[in-house]
Amino acid sequence: MTTSLARALTVAAERVPGAEAIADDEQRLTYRDLEAGANRVAAGLARLGIEKGDHVVLVLKNRVEHVTLYWACQKLGVIATPLNWRYAEGEVRFCAEDADAVAVVFEAASATAVGAARPALPRVRHWIAVGAAAGPDTIGFATLAAGDTDPGPPAVALAETDVSIMLYTSGTTGRPKGVPRTHRAEASAALAHVVQSHNVFGERTLAAMPLYHTMGVRSMIAMALLHGSLICLPDWDPAVAARLLQDRRITALYLVPTLYHDLVSLPDIQRYHLGSVARLGYAGAPMTSTLTRRVADVFRPRAFVNHLGSTEVYTFTVCDRVMDKPTCAGRSGLFGRSRIVRADPERQASPQAVVARGETGELIVAMDSPEAFTGYWRRPDADAGAIRDGWYFTGDLAYEDEDGDIYTVGRVDDMIISGGENIYPTEVEDVLVRHPDVREACVVGLPDERLGQTVAAFVVPRHGAATLTADELDRFCRAARNFASFKRPRRYEFVAALPKSPTGKLLRRKLLQA
């Protein structure tokens, strides 16, 4: 295992210097270009007094400068701390202060929020603008990257236990939590991703998942390991994505299910030549069996893989047979161990409370995986809730089928208990989206005086399906095979769209607050 992630970029620059490393609109860098640029930026950061162990916050879209800064941080031993570029002032302020950031890098899209947060962040010594006009006491990125020569890597001793990056969780259940990840954890996760995704040397992937998200980071590092090309897509647009898949001859995709849904729902998707896309992967949320079939029909991939994991422990389980077993999450990943234990919303269950095969419980994974983090940033309360006796409690509800393969059925916090019966939202949603007039569905449990909770479905009809009714969907659910009648929704709300995070993750709790 490499001691420093930066070595992966250096090796690629030596082995295939002229190969395309990254493309961003019309800007393209070879591995020689990217290595030299990262070395220049690392030198520029060092001139500012930024040194090993410091946090540099990156509030940037997917672009060449973001990738260059990431690799510069790896070379210098600086902790890259990327944030969602859509964050408001309060979120930027909280994360930058929480991380003790010494520098914040921003662009036009994030300039307003960063500028508003700036007066409340006196410990930030440097403000660096990418593309945006540099104002007073602001450094232009071009200044850091200036020069035509490669100064070589900085003379910094790095160990695999040094922190490489700190990602912030989405914070849907409270304020965001920092997740520090070491060079060893990041390199191990990238290696696992390459193997589990069936990737090959010279791969070309679309960088649609943001680089503040573990999926985006994984794609970036994997391409360096494979000397492949990262094709940036700063703003998600399914039509633009489809054109890039065709024109840039993308060979591998790694997206959340929502983005696959957008692609295959394009009215003219069949006009694009997508034959180069041989390997598909998804993560971040379950994919319904209906969407699985639609994606397989459009792309006809050689490999189609479901990755179940998190920012904290990149891989929980992986399934590369989703075309044979739609919705299956498979078995433990390359480096991992997993088991299913009694589900306890109070987070008191023991790692030894293993449930019988076929019984639903909480999926937990061993912390001895080299992909695992060692704990949250300054959050002992969060550590106590998620880590017990060397196991990470994922919060995912799951069961094993007769073959020993794992299926997830929702989150511990999302489980609906209605009349004493446990109901899992994803199994109800999987039935609803089979209806030809349903585009998307989200199921939640609403308070009910008699039952405790009642099943409510928020449904997005397909275009032109204005006549879809609750009675029609109720009849459809009653007629569904292998679906108990008590699980069907008792309330329907028809909506134009479902609330989602910038990465396409369904924000179920926002519906509960509506």
C-alpha positions in Angstrom: 0.0 0.0 0.0 1.3 3.4 -0.9 2.2 5.7 2.0 1.1 8.8 0.2 -1.7 9.3 -2.3 0.5 11.8 -4.2 2.7 8.9 -5.3 -0.2 7.6 -7.5 -0.1 10.9 -9.6 3.7 10.8 -9.8 3.7 7.2 -11.1 1.1 8.0 -13.7 3.1 11.1 -14.9 6.2 8.9 -15.2 4.5 6.0 -16.9 2.0 7.8 -19.3 3.1 11.5 -19.3 1.2 12.3 -22.5 -2.1 10.6 -21.5 -5.1 12.7 -20.8 -5.6 13.1 -17.0 -8.5 15.5 -16.9 -10.8 17.4 -19.2 -12.9 20.4 -18.2 -14.9 21.8 -21.2 -12.2 22.6 -23.7 -9.3 22.6 -21.1 -7.4 19.3 -21.1 -4.4 18.3 -19.0 -2.0 15.4 -19.5 -0.6 13.6 -16.5 2.7 15.5 -17.1 0.7 18.8 -17.0 -1.3 17.8 -13.9 1.8 16.6 -12.0 3.7 19.8 -12.7 0.6 22.0 -11.9 0.1 20.2 -8.6 3.8 20.7 -7.7 3.6 24.4 -8.5 0.4 24.9 -6.4 2.0 22.9 -3.5 4.9 25.3 -3.7 2.6 28.3 -3.8 0.7 27.0 -0.7 4.0 26.5 1.1 5.1 30.1 0.3 1.9 31.2 2.1 3.1 29.4 5.2 0.5 26.6 4.8 2.1 23.4 6.0 1.5 19.7 6.8 -1.6 19.1 9.0 -3.3 22.4 8.1 -6.8 22.4 6.7 -7.5 24.1 3.4 -11.3 24.4 2.7 -12.3 24.0 -1.0 -15.7 25.5 -1.9 -15.5 24.6 -5.6 -17.3 22.8 -8.4 -15.7 19.9 -10.3 -13.1 21.6 -12.3 -9.4 21.4 -13.2 -8.4 23.8 -10.4 -10.2 21.7 -7.8 -8.4 18.5 -8.9 -5.0 20.3 -9.0 -5.5 21.7 -5.5 -6.5 18.3 -4.2 -3.3 16.7 -5.5 -1.2 19.7 -4.3 -2.6 19.1 -0.8 -1.7 15.4 -0.9 1.9 16.3 -1.9 2.2 18.9 0.9 0.5 16.9 3.6 -2.2 19.5 3.9 -5.7 18.2 4.7 -8.0 18.9 1.8 -11.4 19.9 3.2 -14.0 20.2 0.4 -17.4 21.7 1.0 -20.6 21.7 -0.9 -20.3 24.8 -3.2 -24.1 25.4 -2.7 -23.6 25.9 1.1 -25.1 29.0 2.6 -23.0 31.4 4.7 -23.8 29.7 8.0 -22.7 26.3 6.7 -19.5 27.6 5.2 -18.8 29.4 8.5 -19.5 26.4 10.7 -17.4 24.0 8.7 -14.4 26.3 8.2 -14.4 27.2 11.9 -14.9 23.6 13.0 -11.9 22.5 10.8 -9.7 25.3 12.0 -9.1 26.1 8.4 -6.1 28.3 7.5 -7.2 29.0 3.9 -10.5 29.0 2.0 -10.6 28.6 -1.8 -13.7 29.7 -3.6 -15.1 30.5 -7.1 -17.9 32.6 -8.5 -20.7 30.1 -7.6 -19.6 30.1 -3.9 -18.3 33.7 -3.6 -21.4 35.2 -2.0 -21.6 32.6 0.8 -17.9 32.7 1.4 -17.8 36.5 1.4 -20.6 36.6 3.9 -18.9 34.1 6.2 -15.5 35.8 6.0 -15.9 38.4 8.8 -16.7 35.6 11.3 -13.6 33.6 10.4 -10.6 35.5 11.8 -8.4 32.4 12.0 -8.5 31.9 8.2 -5.3 33.6 7.0 -5.7 33.2 3.2 -8.6 33.6 0.8 -8.0 32.2 -2.6 -10.2 32.9 -5.6 -10.5 30.6 -8.6 -11.8 32.3 -11.7 -13.5 35.0 -9.7 -12.0 38.4 -9.6 -9.6 38.7 -6.7 -10.6 41.4 -4.2 -8.7 43.0 -1.4 -6.7 40.6 0.6 -7.6 37.8 -1.8 -5.1 35.7 -3.8 -5.8 34.6 -7.3 -5.4 30.9 -8.0 -3.3 31.8 -11.0 -0.7 33.2 -8.7 -0.3 29.9 -6.9 0.0 28.0 -10.1 2.2 30.5 -11.9 5.2 29.2 -13.9 6.1 27.0 -16.8 8.4 24.6 -15.1 7.9 21.7 -12.7 9.5 22.6 -9.4 9.2 19.0 -8.3 7.4 17.7 -5.2 7.8 19.4 -1.9 10.2 17.8 0.6 7.6 16.7 3.1 7.8 13.4 5.0 4.4 11.7 4.8 3.1 8.6 6.5 0.1 6.5 5.6 -1.5 7.4 9.0 -1.4 11.2 8.1 -4.9 12.6 7.3 -5.4 13.1 3.6 -8.9 14.6 3.4 -11.7 15.6 5.7 -15.2 15.3 4.2 -18.3 16.6 6.0 -21.4 14.5 6.2 -24.6 15.9 4.9 -25.9 16.8 8.3 -29.5 15.7 7.7 -29.8 14.7 11.4 -28.0 17.7 12.8 -24.9 19.9 12.2 -22.4 18.4 9.7 -19.8 16.0 11.1 -16.2 16.1 9.9 -14.8 12.7 8.8 -11.0 12.7 8.7 -9.6 10.0 6.4 -5.9 9.0 6.3 -3.8 8.3 3.2 -4.1 4.6 4.0 -7.9 4.7 4.2 -8.2 6.7 1.0 -5.8 4.6 -1.0 -7.4 1.4 0.2 -10.9 2.7 -0.7 -9.7 3.6 -4.1 -8.1 0.2 -4.7 -11.3 -1.5 -3.5 -13.3 0.7 -5.8 -11.2 -0.3 -8.8 -11.4 -4.0 -8.1 -15.1 -4.0 -7.1 -16.1 -1.8 -10.2 -14.2 -4.1 -12.6 -12.3 -1.1 -13.8 -9.4 -1.4 -16.3 -6.3 0.7 -17.2 -7.0 3.7 -19.3 -10.6 4.0 -18.1 -12.5 7.2 -18.9 -15.1 8.3 -16.3 -17.5 11.2 -16.0 -16.9 13.3 -12.9 -20.5 14.1 -12.3 -20.5 13.3 -8.6 -19.1 16.3 -6.7 -15.6 16.3 -5.3 -16.9 17.1 -1.9 -18.6 13.7 -1.9 -16.9 10.3 -1.3 -18.1 9.0 -4.7 -16.6 11.9 -6.6 -13.3 11.6 -4.7 -13.2 7.9 -5.3 -13.6 8.4 -9.1 -10.8 10.9 -9.1 -8.3 8.7 -7.2 -9.3 5.6 -9.2 -8.5 7.4 -12.5 -5.0 8.3 -11.2 -4.4 4.7 -10.2 -5.5 3.5 -13.6 -3.9 6.3 -15.6 -7.4 7.1 -16.8 -9.2 10.3 -17.7 -11.6 12.3 -15.5 -14.1 14.2 -17.6 -15.5 17.1 -15.5 -19.2 17.9 -15.4 -19.5 20.9 -13.0 -23.3 21.2 -13.2 -25.6 18.2 -13.7 -27.6 18.2 -16.9 -28.7 14.8 -18.2 -28.6 16.0 -21.9 -25.1 17.4 -21.5 -24.0 14.2 -19.7 -25.4 12.0 -22.5 -23.5 14.1 -25.0 -20.3 13.8 -23.0 -20.8 10.0 -22.7 -20.9 9.8 -26.5 -18.4 12.4 -27.6 -15.7 11.7 -24.9 -16.3 7.9 -25.2 -16.8 7.4 -21.5 -16.1 3.8 -20.5 -17.3 3.8 -16.8 -20.0 5.6 -14.8 -20.4 5.9 -11.0 -23.5 7.8 -10.1 -26.4 7.9 -7.6 -29.6 6.3 -8.8 -31.3 9.7 -9.3 -28.8 10.7 -12.0 -29.3 7.3 -13.8 -33.0 8.0 -13.7 -32.5 11.4 -15.3 -30.3 9.9 -18.0 -32.6 7.0 -19.0 -35.6 9.3 -18.8 -34.3 11.6 -21.6 -36.9 11.4 -24.4 -34.2 11.1 -27.0 -31.7 8.9 -25.1 -31.7 6.3 -27.9 -30.2 8.8 -30.3 -26.9 8.8 -28.3 -24.2 6.3 -29.0 -23.4 4.9 -25.6 -21.7 1.7 -26.6 -18.4 2.7 -25.0 -19.9 2.7 -21.5 -19.1 -0.8 -20.4 -19.1 -0.5 -16.6 -21.8 1.0 -14.4 -21.7 1.5 -10.7 -24.1 3.1 -8.3 -24.1 4.0 -4.6 -25.6 6.6 -2.2 -29.2 5.2 -2.3 -31.1 2.0 -3.3 -32.0 1.5 -6.9 -35.4 0.1 -7.6 -35.7 -3.1 -9.7 -37.7 -1.1 -12.2 -34.9 1.5 -12.7 -32.3 -1.3 -12.7 -34.0 -2.9 -15.7 -34.3 0.5 -17.5 -30.6 1.3 -17.0 -29.5 -2.1 -18.1 -31.7 -1.9 -21.3 -30.3 1.6 -22.2 -26.6 0.9 -21.5 -26.3 -2.9 -21.8 -23.1 -2.9 -19.6 -20.6 -5.6 -19.2 -20.5 -4.9 -15.4 -23.3 -3.3 -13.3 -22.3 -2.9 -9.6 -24.1 -1.8 -6.5 -21.7 -0.3 -3.9 -23.1 0.0 -0.4 -20.9 2.2 1.9 -20.4 5.6 3.5 -18.0 8.4 4.0 -16.9 6.8 7.2 -16.1 3.3 5.9 -16.1 3.5 2.1 -17.2 -0.1 1.4 -19.8 -2.0 3.4 -20.9 -4.5 0.8 -20.8 -4.8 -3.0 -22.9 -6.7 -5.6 -21.8 -7.1 -9.2 -24.9 -9.2 -10.1 -27.6 -6.6 -9.9 -29.0 -7.6 -13.3 -29.6 -11.1 -11.9 -30.6 -9.9 -8.4 -31.9 -6.3 -8.7 -31.7 -4.2 -5.5 -29.2 -6.7 -4.0 -26.3 -5.2 -2.0 -24.3 -8.4 -2.1 -21.6 -9.3 0.4 -18.7 -7.7 2.3 -16.3 -5.7 0.1 -12.7 -6.4 -0.7 -11.3 -5.5 2.7 -14.4 -5.7 4.9 -16.4 -7.8 7.3 -20.1 -7.2 8.0 -23.0 -8.7 10.0 -26.6 -7.9 10.8 -27.6 -7.3 14.4 -30.8 -6.4 16.2 -32.0 -3.0 15.1 -32.2 -0.5 18.0 -33.1 3.1 17.3 -31.7 3.9 20.7 -28.2 2.7 19.5 -27.7 0.2 22.4 -27.6 -3.0 20.5 -24.4 -5.2 20.9 -22.3 -6.3 17.9 -22.9 -9.8 19.2 -26.7 -9.6 18.8 -26.7 -11.2 15.4 -30.1 -11.9 13.9 -31.1 -15.0 12.0 -30.8 -15.2 8.3 -33.9 -13.7 6.7 -34.6 -11.4 9.7 -34.2 -7.6 9.3 -31.7 -5.8 11.5 -29.0 -3.2 11.4 -26.0 -3.7 9.2 -22.7 -3.2 11.0 -19.2 -3.3 9.6 -15.8 -4.0 11.2 -13.5 -1.0 11.9 -10.4 -3.1 11.2 -10.9 -2.5 7.5 -8.1 -0.3 6.0 -10.9 1.7 4.4 -12.3 2.8 7.7 -12.0 6.1 9.5 -11.0 6.2 13.1 -13.6 8.6 14.4 -15.3 11.8 13.8 -13.6 15.2 14.0 -14.0 16.4 17.6 -17.3 14.6 18.0 -17.1 12.1 20.8 -20.9 12.1 21.0 -21.1 10.9 17.4 -18.4 8.3 18.0 -20.3 6.9 20.9 -23.5 6.6 18.8 -21.8 5.0 15.8 -18.8 2.9 17.0 -19.1 0.0 19.5 -16.5 -2.6 20.3 -14.7 -2.2 17.0 -17.8 -2.1 14.8 -19.4 0.7 12.9 -23.2 0.8 13.1 -24.2 2.0 9.6 -27.9 2.8 10.4 -28.9 0.7 7.4 -31.7 -1.9 7.8 -30.9 -5.1 6.0 -31.4 -8.8 5.8 -29.7 -11.8 4.3 -31.5 -14.0 1.7 -31.1 -17.7 1.5 -27.9 -17.3 -0.5 -26.3 -15.1 2.1 -26.6 -12.0 0.0 -27.6 -8.7 1.7 -30.5 -6.5 0.8 -31.2 -3.1 2.4 -34.7 -2.0 3.2 -34.2 1.5 4.6 -32.7 3.3 7.5 -33.2 2.5 11.2 -34.5 6.0 11.7 -36.9 5.7 8.7 -38.5 2.4 9.7 -42.3 2.7 10.0 -44.1 0.9 12.9 -47.8 0.8 12.1 -50.1 -1.2 14.3 -47.1 -3.1 15.7 -45.9 -4.1 12.2 -42.5 -3.1 10.9 -42.7 -1.5 7.4 -39.7 -0.5 5.4 -40.2 2.4 3.0 -38.1 1.1 0.2 -40.1 -2.0 -0.3 -43.3 0.1 -0.6 -41.6 2.5 -3.0 -40.4 -0.4 -5.2 -44.0 -1.5 -5.7 -45.3 2.0 -6.4 -42.7 2.8 -9.1 -43.7 -0.3 -11.1 -46.9 1.5 -12.0 -46.5 2.9 -15.5 -47.7 6.4 -14.5 -45.4 6.8 -11.5 -42.1 8.5 -12.1 -40.8 8.6 -8.5 -42.2 7.8 -5.0 -41.1 8.4 -1.4 -42.7 6.7 1.5 -42.7 8.0 5.1 -44.4 7.2 8.4 -46.8 9.9 9.7 -48.1 10.1 13.2 -51.4 8.3 13.7 -53.4 8.2 17.0 -54.6 4.6 16.5 -51.7 2.9 14.6 -48.8 4.9 16.0 -47.7 5.6 12.4 -49.5 5.4 9.1 -47.9 4.8 5.7 -47.9 7.9 3.5 -46.6 8.1 -0.1 -45.5 11.2 -1.9 -45.8 10.4 -5.6 -44.4 12.2 -8.7 -46.6 11.2 -11.7 -45.1 10.8 -15.1 -45.6 13.7 -17.6 -49.1 13.4 -19.0 -50.4 11.2 -16.1 -52.6 14.0 -14.7 -55.5 11.5 -14.1 -53.5 9.3 -11.7 -55.4 8.9 -8.4 -54.9 7.5 -5.0 -57.6 4.8 -5.6 -55.8 3.6 -8.7 -52.5 3.3 -6.8 -54.3 1.6 -3.9 -55.7 -1.0 -6.3 -52.3 -1.5 -7.8 -50.7 -2.1 -4.4 -53.5 -4.6 -3.4 -52.8 -6.5 -6.6 -49.0 -6.6 -6.3 -47.5 -10.0 -5.8 -45.6 -10.8 -2.6 -46.7 -7.5 -1.0 -48.7 -7.7 2.2 -51.8 -5.5 2.2 -51.0 -3.9 5.6 -47.9 -2.3 4.0 -49.8 -0.3 1.4 -50.0 3.5 1.8 -53.1 4.9 3.5 -52.4 8.4 2.3 -51.2 9.7 -1.0 -49.8 13.2 -1.9 -49.1 14.0 -5.5 -46.1 16.3 -5.9 -44.1 17.9 -8.7 -40.8 16.8 -7.3 -39.2 15.2 -4.3 -36.7 17.0 -2.0 -33.2 15.8 -2.7 -29.6 16.8 -1.7 -27.2 18.2 -4.4 -25.9 14.7 -4.8 -29.4 13.3 -5.6 -30.0 11.7 -2.2 -33.6 11.6 -1.2 -34.3 13.9 1.8 -37.0 11.9 3.4 -37.1 13.9 6.6 -38.1 17.1 4.7 -41.4 15.4 3.8 -42.0 14.7 7.5 -41.6 18.4 8.2 -43.9 19.5 5.4 
